[in-house]
Amino acid sequence: MPTCTISPPPAAGSYSRRFWPLCPAALLSDPAHAVDPSQTQVTLPDQMQWKPWSAGGAAGAMESAGVFGAIDKPGPYAILVRWHPGYMSAPHTYITDRLCFVISGTWWVNSGETFEPENTVPAPAGSFVRRVAHTPHYDGVKKDGKEPAVIGIIGVAPIELKLVDPSKPPVREV
């Protein structure tokens, strides 16, 4: 069983003092105790169900894994998107904001109606990118990227993706 050395509480007003009373409870809890799935749901990385992106474009360019909700049904959603090196989306818009967190790799992003992959800017792992509703943008991973970029995206659905130029492919090789 874990032990906790009890020492006098930190000085009044300090950041640590607020959390000092939690020390015994946190260390005495059994880490192997399962969580109640009706209260906390955990999906481990190997349980993610990655599927090829179905929006069109080159096979193998990207995959997605639904985490919560769905992008085509009303309500909140969370998805993971994995862009492979050498592919980018064509300029497009959504009707709702999308809040994006770069989990791994480097995601290259830009805004505008004109597709200019050479003018994208890097968003490395740990970055946050907000895609503002109704504004054209594009993104992906440059050809010389060493690894895929995994992006966690949260928003409110339906997203209603609309291409700026529907006569061109939605995913492009760069």
C-alpha positions as CSV (number, residue, x, y, z in Angstrom):
1,M,0.0,0.0,0.0
2,P,1.4,3.5,-0.8
3,T,2.5,5.7,2.0
4,C,2.5,9.4,2.5
5,T,4.9,11.3,4.7
6,I,2.9,13.9,6.6
7,S,4.7,17.2,7.1
8,P,3.3,20.5,8.3
9,P,1.0,22.2,5.8
10,P,2.6,24.7,3.5
11,A,2.4,28.4,4.3
12,A,-1.0,30.1,4.2
13,G,-1.9,31.4,0.8
14,S,0.5,29.2,-1.1
15,Y,-0.6,27.2,-4.1
16,S,0.5,23.9,-2.5
17,R,-1.6,24.5,0.7
18,R,-4.8,24.1,-1.2
19,F,-3.9,20.6,-2.4
20,W,-2.1,19.4,0.8
21,P,-5.2,17.8,2.3
22,L,-5.6,15.7,-0.8
23,C,-2.3,14.0,-0.4
24,P,-3.4,11.1,1.9
25,A,-6.5,10.3,-0.2
26,A,-4.6,10.3,-3.4
27,L,-1.8,8.1,-2.2
28,L,-4.1,5.6,-0.4
29,S,-6.4,5.0,-3.3
30,D,-6.0,1.8,-5.2
31,P,-4.7,2.6,-8.7
32,A,-6.0,-0.7,-10.0
33,H,-9.6,0.1,-9.0
34,A,-11.7,0.3,-12.2
35,V,-13.6,3.5,-13.0
36,D,-17.3,3.4,-13.3
37,P,-18.0,3.6,-17.1
38,S,-21.3,5.3,-16.5
39,Q,-19.3,8.2,-15.0
40,T,-16.0,8.1,-16.8
41,Q,-15.2,6.6,-20.2
42,V,-11.7,5.9,-21.2
43,T,-10.6,4.9,-24.7
44,L,-7.0,3.8,-25.0
45,P,-4.9,4.5,-28.1
46,D,-5.1,0.9,-29.3
47,Q,-8.9,1.0,-29.1
48,M,-9.3,3.9,-31.5
49,Q,-11.0,2.8,-34.7
50,W,-9.1,4.5,-37.5
51,K,-10.9,4.6,-40.9
52,P,-9.9,6.0,-44.2
53,W,-11.3,9.5,-44.7
54,S,-14.3,9.3,-46.9
55,A,-14.5,12.9,-48.1
56,G,-12.6,12.0,-51.3
57,G,-9.1,12.4,-52.6
58,A,-6.1,10.2,-52.7
59,A,-6.3,6.8,-50.9
60,G,-4.0,6.8,-47.8
61,A,-3.9,10.6,-47.5
62,M,-5.7,10.7,-44.2
63,E,-7.7,8.7,-41.6
64,S,-10.2,9.6,-38.9
65,A,-11.3,8.1,-35.7
66,G,-14.6,9.1,-34.1
67,V,-14.2,9.7,-30.4
68,F,-17.5,11.2,-29.3
69,G,-20.7,12.2,-31.2
70,A,-20.6,12.4,-35.0
71,I,-19.8,15.3,-37.4
72,D,-23.0,14.7,-39.4
73,K,-25.5,14.6,-36.4
74,P,-26.6,17.5,-34.3
75,G,-24.6,18.0,-31.1
76,P,-21.0,18.1,-29.8
77,Y,-18.4,15.8,-31.3
78,A,-14.7,15.0,-31.0
79,I,-12.7,13.2,-33.7
80,L,-9.1,12.5,-34.4
81,V,-7.7,13.1,-37.8
82,R,-4.4,11.7,-39.0
83,W,-2.8,13.5,-42.0
84,H,0.0,11.6,-43.9
85,P,3.0,13.5,-45.4
86,G,2.4,14.8,-48.9
87,Y,-1.3,15.6,-48.6
88,M,-3.4,18.7,-47.9
89,S,-7.1,19.6,-48.0
90,A,-8.4,22.0,-50.6
91,P,-9.7,25.3,-49.4
92,H,-13.0,24.7,-47.6
93,T,-15.4,26.0,-44.9
94,Y,-17.6,24.7,-42.1
95,I,-20.7,26.3,-40.7
96,T,-19.4,26.0,-37.1
97,D,-16.1,26.7,-35.4
98,R,-13.7,23.8,-35.0
99,L,-11.3,23.7,-32.1
100,C,-8.2,21.8,-33.0
101,F,-5.3,20.4,-30.9
102,V,-2.2,19.1,-32.6
103,I,-1.4,15.8,-30.7
104,S,1.6,14.7,-32.6
105,G,3.6,15.6,-35.7
106,T,3.4,19.0,-37.4
107,W,0.2,20.2,-39.0
108,W,0.6,22.9,-41.7
109,V,-2.3,25.4,-41.9
110,N,-3.4,28.5,-43.7
111,S,-6.6,30.5,-44.5
112,G,-7.9,31.8,-47.7
113,E,-9.7,30.8,-50.9
114,T,-6.5,30.3,-52.9
115,F,-4.6,27.0,-52.3
116,E,-1.0,28.0,-51.6
117,P,0.6,25.1,-49.7
118,E,4.0,26.9,-49.8
119,N,2.5,29.6,-47.6
120,T,1.2,27.4,-44.8
121,V,2.6,27.8,-41.3
122,P,3.6,25.0,-39.0
123,A,1.5,24.0,-35.9
124,P,3.7,21.5,-34.1
125,A,2.5,19.1,-31.4
126,G,0.9,20.9,-28.5
127,S,-0.5,23.7,-30.7
128,F,-4.1,24.9,-30.7
129,V,-5.8,26.1,-33.9
130,R,-9.3,27.5,-34.1
131,R,-11.0,27.2,-37.4
132,V,-13.6,30.1,-37.5
133,A,-17.0,29.2,-39.0
134,H,-17.6,30.3,-42.6
135,T,-13.9,31.2,-43.3
136,P,-12.0,29.3,-46.0
137,H,-8.9,27.4,-44.9
138,Y,-6.7,24.4,-45.8
139,D,-4.2,22.2,-44.1
140,G,-2.3,19.0,-44.0
141,V,1.3,17.7,-43.9
142,K,4.0,18.8,-46.4
143,K,5.7,16.1,-48.5
144,D,9.0,16.3,-46.6
145,G,7.2,15.7,-43.2
146,K,8.8,13.0,-41.3
147,E,5.6,11.7,-39.7
148,P,1.9,12.0,-39.9
149,A,0.2,14.7,-37.9
150,V,-2.6,13.7,-35.5
151,I,-5.2,16.4,-34.8
152,G,-7.9,16.3,-32.1
153,I,-10.9,18.3,-33.3
154,I,-13.8,19.3,-31.1
155,G,-16.9,21.2,-32.3
156,V,-20.7,21.2,-32.7
157,A,-22.2,19.3,-35.6
158,P,-23.3,19.1,-38.3
159,I,-20.2,20.6,-39.8
160,E,-21.4,20.9,-43.4
161,L,-18.1,21.0,-45.2
162,K,-18.2,23.1,-48.3
163,L,-15.4,23.3,-50.9
164,V,-14.4,26.7,-52.2
165,D,-14.0,25.1,-55.7
166,P,-16.1,21.9,-55.9
167,S,-14.6,21.2,-59.3
168,K,-11.2,20.3,-57.7
169,P,-10.4,17.4,-55.5
170,P,-11.0,17.9,-51.8
171,V,-7.6,16.4,-50.8
172,R,-4.5,17.2,-52.9
173,E,-1.1,15.7,-53.2
174,V,1.6,18.3,-52.5
